[in-house]
Amino acid sequence: MTEEEWQDREAHLLNDHHIVCNKTIRCIEEQLVLLTDGLSALRGGSLGRNPIKLHVTDDHLERAVDSLTAELNHLYTHLGYDPTN
Protein backbone atom coordinates (compact mmCIF):
# COMPACT_ATOMS: atom_id res chain seq x y z
CA MET A 1 0.00 0.00 0.00
CA THR A 2 1.33 3.42 -0.90
CA GLU A 3 1.77 6.26 1.57
CA GLU A 4 -1.17 8.07 0.00
CA GLU A 5 -3.38 4.97 0.39
CA TRP A 6 -2.35 4.66 4.03
CA GLN A 7 -3.17 8.30 4.67
CA ASP A 8 -6.53 7.91 2.95
CA ARG A 9 -7.30 4.79 5.00
CA GLU A 10 -6.25 6.54 8.20
CA ALA A 11 -8.50 9.52 7.40
CA HIS A 12 -11.47 7.21 6.83
CA LEU A 13 -10.84 5.33 10.07
CA LEU A 14 -10.54 8.58 12.00
CA ASN A 15 -13.78 9.83 10.45
CA ASP A 16 -15.53 6.55 11.35
CA HIS A 17 -14.24 6.87 14.90
CA HIS A 18 -15.61 10.42 15.22
CA ILE A 19 -18.98 9.33 13.84
CA VAL A 20 -19.25 6.52 16.40
CA CYS A 21 -18.14 8.80 19.25
CA ASN A 22 -20.63 11.52 18.32
CA LYS A 23 -23.47 9.00 17.96
CA THR A 24 -22.62 7.52 21.35
CA ILE A 25 -22.50 10.94 23.00
CA ARG A 26 -25.90 11.88 21.52
CA CYS A 27 -27.38 8.58 22.69
CA ILE A 28 -26.10 9.01 26.23
CA GLU A 29 -27.31 12.62 26.39
CA GLU A 30 -30.78 11.65 25.15
CA GLN A 31 -31.05 8.75 27.57
CA LEU A 32 -29.94 10.90 30.49
CA VAL A 33 -32.90 13.18 29.77
CA LEU A 34 -35.26 10.18 29.86
CA LEU A 35 -33.70 8.84 33.05
CA THR A 36 -33.86 12.27 34.70
CA ASP A 37 -37.53 12.67 33.74
CA GLY A 38 -38.31 9.16 34.98
CA LEU A 39 -36.56 9.86 38.26
CA SER A 40 -38.46 13.14 38.62
CA ALA A 41 -41.74 11.29 38.07
CA LEU A 42 -40.84 8.95 40.92
CA ARG A 43 -39.53 11.66 43.22
CA GLY A 44 -42.51 13.94 42.68
CA GLY A 45 -44.80 11.25 44.04
CA SER A 46 -42.48 10.23 46.84
CA LEU A 47 -42.30 13.81 48.10
CA GLY A 48 -46.09 14.07 48.19
CA ARG A 49 -46.25 16.91 45.65
CA ASN A 50 -47.79 14.87 42.87
CA PRO A 51 -48.93 11.31 42.50
CA ILE A 52 -46.23 8.94 41.32
CA LYS A 53 -46.39 8.76 37.53
CA LEU A 54 -45.55 5.09 37.04
CA HIS A 55 -46.52 5.13 33.38
CA VAL A 56 -44.02 7.95 32.73
CA THR A 57 -41.32 6.24 34.74
CA ASP A 58 -41.94 2.87 33.09
CA ASP A 59 -41.92 4.34 29.59
CA HIS A 60 -38.82 6.47 30.07
CA LEU A 61 -36.80 3.78 31.82
CA GLU A 62 -37.72 1.16 29.22
CA ARG A 63 -36.79 3.48 26.34
CA ALA A 64 -33.49 4.41 27.99
CA VAL A 65 -32.54 0.79 28.70
CA ASP A 66 -33.47 -0.31 25.17
CA SER A 67 -31.54 2.53 23.56
CA LEU A 68 -28.45 2.11 25.74
CA THR A 69 -28.46 -1.65 25.10
CA ALA A 70 -28.69 -1.07 21.35
CA GLU A 71 -25.87 1.48 21.47
CA LEU A 72 -23.69 -0.86 23.51
CA ASN A 73 -24.31 -3.67 21.02
CA HIS A 74 -23.43 -1.29 18.18
CA LEU A 75 -20.15 -0.46 19.90
CA TYR A 76 -19.42 -4.15 20.45
CA THR A 77 -19.97 -4.77 16.74
CA HIS A 78 -17.93 -1.75 15.68
CA LEU A 79 -15.03 -2.75 17.90
CA GLY A 80 -15.28 -6.45 17.10
CA TYR A 81 -15.77 -7.23 20.78
CA ASP A 82 -17.62 -10.32 21.95
CA PRO A 83 -19.03 -9.64 25.45
CA THR A 84 -19.66 -13.36 26.02
CA ASN A 85 -15.92 -14.09 26.16
C-alpha positions in Angstrom: 0.0 0.0 0.0 1.3 3.4 -0.9 1.8 6.3 1.6 -1.2 8.1 0.0 -3.4 5.0 0.4 -2.3 4.7 4.0 -3.2 8.3 4.7 -6.5 7.9 3.0 -7.3 4.8 5.0 -6.2 6.5 8.2 -8.5 9.5 7.4 -11.5 7.2 6.8 -10.8 5.3 10.1 -10.5 8.6 12.0 -13.8 9.8 10.5 -15.5 6.6 11.3 -14.2 6.9 14.9 -15.6 10.4 15.2 -19.0 9.3 13.8 -19.2 6.5 16.4 -18.1 8.8 19.2 -20.6 11.5 18.3 -23.5 9.0 18.0 -22.6 7.5 21.4 -22.5 10.9 23.0 -25.9 11.9 21.5 -27.4 8.6 22.7 -26.1 9.0 26.2 -27.3 12.6 26.4 -30.8 11.7 25.2 -31.0 8.8 27.6 -29.9 10.9 30.5 -32.9 13.2 29.8 -35.3 10.2 29.9 -33.7 8.8 33.1 -33.9 12.3 34.7 -37.5 12.7 33.7 -38.3 9.2 35.0 -36.6 9.9 38.3 -38.5 13.1 38.6 -41.7 11.3 38.1 -40.8 9.0 40.9 -39.5 11.7 43.2 -42.5 13.9 42.7 -44.8 11.2 44.0 -42.5 10.2 46.8 -42.3 13.8 48.1 -46.1 14.1 48.2 -46.3 16.9 45.6 -47.8 14.9 42.9 -48.9 11.3 42.5 -46.2 8.9 41.3 -46.4 8.8 37.5 -45.5 5.1 37.0 -46.5 5.1 33.4 -44.0 7.9 32.7 -41.3 6.2 34.7 -41.9 2.9 33.1 -41.9 4.3 29.6 -38.8 6.5 30.1 -36.8 3.8 31.8 -37.7 1.2 29.2 -36.8 3.5 26.3 -33.5 4.4 28.0 -32.5 0.8 28.7 -33.5 -0.3 25.2 -31.5 2.5 23.6 -28.4 2.1 25.7 -28.5 -1.7 25.1 -28.7 -1.1 21.3 -25.9 1.5 21.5 -23.7 -0.9 23.5 -24.3 -3.7 21.0 -23.4 -1.3 18.2 -20.1 -0.5 19.9 -19.4 -4.2 20.4 -20.0 -4.8 16.7 -17.9 -1.8 15.7 -15.0 -2.8 17.9 -15.3 -6.5 17.1 -15.8 -7.2 20.8 -17.6 -10.3 22.0 -19.0 -9.6 25.4 -19.7 -13.4 26.0 -15.9 -14.1 26.2 
